[in-house]
């Protein structure tokens, strides 16, 4: 099976409507005008759907932050891109997709990116969703993105999500393997206001549940490939941001019964294939 992992699009709609800016959005707008408009370009991903077809991708995993301030117009822009994909896809929200309390309360993200054909649970209702993507293989998507204070982009791995996730994985048939898709990394290596609350609890769950062989995330905008199986953790893949003008990236993942091959693609005026890394399952 061939999977494309892509994340952190940050489609942006500039608005100067005072009613819309009477919220955390004013910070997001200022940040975009002062910094991010020079750092991101959505144009560079326009030919990815055609590239995915040429590469015979079977499934696309979309790791969140489709928008900048969770405006409806931003979701519409992101939706136009996703509609060009001819493969099945599974999407999770990032902190920018639940940027304000009203967008989270209205479940705005799910109006545009409700996953189809989930095998069990509902991301919209239960913050967790299971997809049986092939015999013995699952993608489990979790939501850890919630509206936060004006200077915070923290996530939260809740006790309720932890309990549901652990119970679900424990009851999978022996030999089944899981790809866990979450917007946030579980390691607390970033500034406190950007980290995942209860990330340590998620790390311990990953240690306990050896059926989780891949942990896919975004959020950091830094591409990371790390085999932590010797430390009783899964292989960690941070796809980076696909729309960064310098160093934009995404991952192509080829999965087999014995292991996987991860091939990063990096933006250098066009999408260039980087050196592939091969891993064997040891968990």
N, C-alpha and C positions, 0 to 999 in steps of 0.2 A: 504494500500500500504506500502511496506517495502523498504526502501532506505538505501544504504550504502554511507556514506560521507567519502572520503579519499583524502588526499592531501599531498603535499610537499615530493615528492619521491627523488629528487636530484640524479638521475642517473648521473654517472660521467665517462668521458673518459679522461684519462691523455694524454696530448699531449705536446710535446716539439718542435713542428714545429714553427720556428720563425715567419713565415707568419701568422699563426693562433694566435700567442701570441702578435702580433702587434696591440693590442686592449685592452679592459677592461678584456679580458680573463686571462691576466697574473695575475691580482688580484685574480680572481676566482680560478686559479690553485694554487697560493700560499696559499690561505685560505684553500683549500682542503688538501694540503700536510701538513700544520702546525696544522690544527684543525679538519676539518670536516671528514677526512678519519677515524678518531677514533670515531666519533659521529654517523655516519650513516652506515646502512647495508641494502642493497636492498634484501639480501637473505631472510630476515625475512618476506617479503610479498609474497614469492613465492607460499605459500599454501593458500593465501587469495581467489583466484578464486574458489577453492574447498570448502572453508568455506562458501563463499557466496551462493554456490549452496545448501549446507547443511542447511543453514539458510533461504532458499527460498527468497532471495533478488530479488526484482522486477526491481530495477533501481540502477545504480551506478553513483554517482556524483563525478567527478574528479576535484579537486580544484586548479590545477596548480603546477608550479615548478616541472615538470617532469624531467628537466635537471638541470645541474649546470651552464654550460656556453653556452647553446643552440647550441652545436655541433651536426652535423648530426648523428654521432655515438651514442650520448647520447639519441637522439630521437628514434633511432632504438632500443636501449635497452628498453626504456619505452614502445615502441609500442609492443614489444614482450610480455610484461606483460599484456597490455590492450587487446591484441588479445586472451588471455586465458579467458577473461570474457565471460560468456555465456549470461549475461543480457544486455539489452540496457544500454548505458552509455552516459553521457553528460560531456564534458570536457571544461575547460577554461584555458587560459595561465596564468602563473605567471611571475613575473619579471625575473626569471632566464630563462624562455623560450623565452623572448624577450631581452636577455642579451646584445646583440650588435646591433648597428644600421643596420648592414647588415642582421642579422637574422630576424629582424623585417621587414625590407624592402622587403626581399624575402618571407615573410609569411611562414617561415620554419615550425613553429608550426602546421599550418593548413594542411601541406602536410601529416602529420601523424595523426592528431587528429581533422579532420573536422567532426563536429557532423552530424549525419544522421537524416533525417526526421524532420527538424525544421518546426514548424507550421508557423512562420513568422520571417522575418528579417534574416540576416546572420552575425554571429559573425565576420567572416573574413572581410566582406565588410563594416559592419555598427557598429561594436563593441557591438552589442546587438543581442540577439536571444531568441525567445520565443518557448517553447515546451509545448504543451497541453498533459500532461502525464496521465490524467484521467479526467472524466467529472467534471468540476468545479475546476480543479487543473492545475496550470502552474509552470514550472520551467523557470525563466527568467535568462539567463546567460549574464553577462556583462564583457567586457574587460577593465581593468584599468591599464594594465601593458605595459609600454613603455620603450625603451632604455633610460638610464640616464647616468649621469657622472660617473667617475671611482669609486667614493666613495659613490655613492647613490644607494638606492634600492627603491626609492619613486614610488608610483603610482599616477595616475591622473584621477579623475572623471570629465570628460570634460563636458562643457556646452552642447555640441551636444548630448552626451550620456544621460545626465540628461533630456533633452527635449524629446528625443525619449522614454525613459523609463517612464517618467511621462505621456506622451500622451497615450502610450500603456496601462498602468495600469488603467488610468481613463476611458478608453473605454471598459474595460472588463465587461462582464455581472455582474449585482448585485449578490452577493453571491459567486462569484469565489474567489479563494485564490491563493496566489503567494508565491513560494519559490524563493528567490533571491540568486543567486550564483555569488560570486565575490571573487577574490583572497585576497583582502585586507580587514582588519577591517576598519570601518569608525571612530571609536574612536581614538583620537590622543594620545595614552598612551605610545607610544614607542619613541625611539630616532628619532629626526626630519628627519634624512636621510632614515628612514625606513617607514615613514608614507604615508598616502594617501592625496595628494593635493586635496583640495576641499572636504575633508571628511565631513566637517560641512554641505556642501550643500547636500550630500547624507543623512546625519542624518535627516535634515529637510524634505527631500523627504519621508523618511521612516515614519516620524511623520504624514505627510499629507496623505499618501496612506495606509490606514488601511487594504487593501487587502493583503499587504505583511505581512505574519504571521511568516515566518522563514527567517532569514538572515544567510547564510552559507558562511564561509570564512576559509582561512588558513593563510599562510605567517608567523605567529608568532612562530610556532612550539610549542605553548602552548595550551593545551586542555582547552576550556572554554564552559560552558553551562550556559546561563543567561536568565531568563525570565524577559524582560523589558516591558511587555505589560502594566503594571500599569503606565509607563512613556511614553505611546503612542509610543512605539517602539516594534518591533517584538521580538520573541525569537531568541537569538544569539547563534550560534553553531560554534565554532572553533574546527575543528577535530584534530588539532595538526599535527605533522609529522608522517607518517606511518612507516618511516624507521629509526627513532631515535633508537639507541641501548638501551638507558635508557629512558623509558617513551614514546616510540612510541605508537601512538594511532589512532583510527578512530571511527566513530559513526555509530550506527545502529538506524534508525529512523522509527518508526511505526506510520503511519498517518491515522487518522480516521476523520469522520465528526465533532466530538466533541473536538478533541485535538490530542496530539501526545505523544509517549513514546520514550525517547532517552536513548539508552543503549551504553555506551562507551565500547570499547574493548582496552585493554592496553597490550603492549608487556612485558612479564615477563618470557623470555625464551620460550614463546609460547603465543598465543593470549588468554587472560583471560577476561571474561566478568566482567565488573564493575557494580556498583549499578545503576539500571535504575531510571530515573526521569520521572514523568508523568506531562503533562501540559494540560490545557484546553484552547481553543481559547476564548479570551475575547475581541479581536479587531473586 
